[in-house]
Amino acid sequence: MKNSASGGTVLDRVLRILAAFDVHRRQLPIAELSRLTDIPLATTYRLVTQLTAEDILTRYANGTVGLGMRLWELAARSSPALSLRTAAMPFLDDVQAIFRQHTQLSILDDQEVLVVERLSSRNSVVNQATVATRMPVHTVSMGLVQLAFQPAHIISEYFTAHPRAASMSYPGTGDINATLSEIRKTGYSMLDGMLDDGTTGAAVPVFNTLTGRNRLAIAAISVVIPQDFDQRSAVIPVLLAASRGLSRSLHPVPDTP
């Protein structure tokens, strides 16, 4: 795709415009969008007009713009995460019915945790993760439990790209290497107060195969609960049962003759 007159391809600029919106910035004035994306105002107006015409963006009565419904339509039609979410929903529903707190499904994508689904109840504790948000892998249980079950070179690449991870302190284990080792030994992650005081994040991996020493995590099922949760001792067994059920659903064992 051609470079624009002021540098960068048109595709690059469109992607920067779309990426400017998040859970905290659902609607933006065009001038603010221009500033955030470092795209000239006139070019931003032109691209917004074109994207609005295709319902990729929506223009609101107050003059701001936001993401359009066609993006959701296209993603829901063909997203690789859709089949995973569809398979996981019965198991997420079971976990949510038991604990009535935040129940989440996440994957690793481009060295970040991407939340694919979240079920919550009215009285759920505070939780910074919402659907389609990204979080640093080393800051949350659902990220650590997936990183622990990746090939060694993937873990090494993550540390290289995120040197601050090595200085993180983790309750009970200390540094990140000890934490990942403990997760590989136990098969789960359960950490208190990583993002919010008074909360605990617990997560288990969903594997790419039911058996074998070279299993890799392809997703995580997690919950966020109060630190003094009265069902705390049941959390990991329930999550592990859900993970095994989802793994069997994704990778059914063929009947033996």
PyMOL commands that set and color helices and strands:
alter all, ss='L'
color gray80, all
select helices_A, chain A and resi 10-19+30-37+41-53+69-78+80-99+137-139+141-147+152-161+163-167+176-186+232-250
alter helices_A, ss='H'
color red, helices_A
select strands_A, chain A and resi 57-59+65-67+102-109+112-119+134-136+189-192+199-207+217-226
alter strands_A, ss='S'
color yellow, strands_A
deselect
rebuild
show_as cartoon
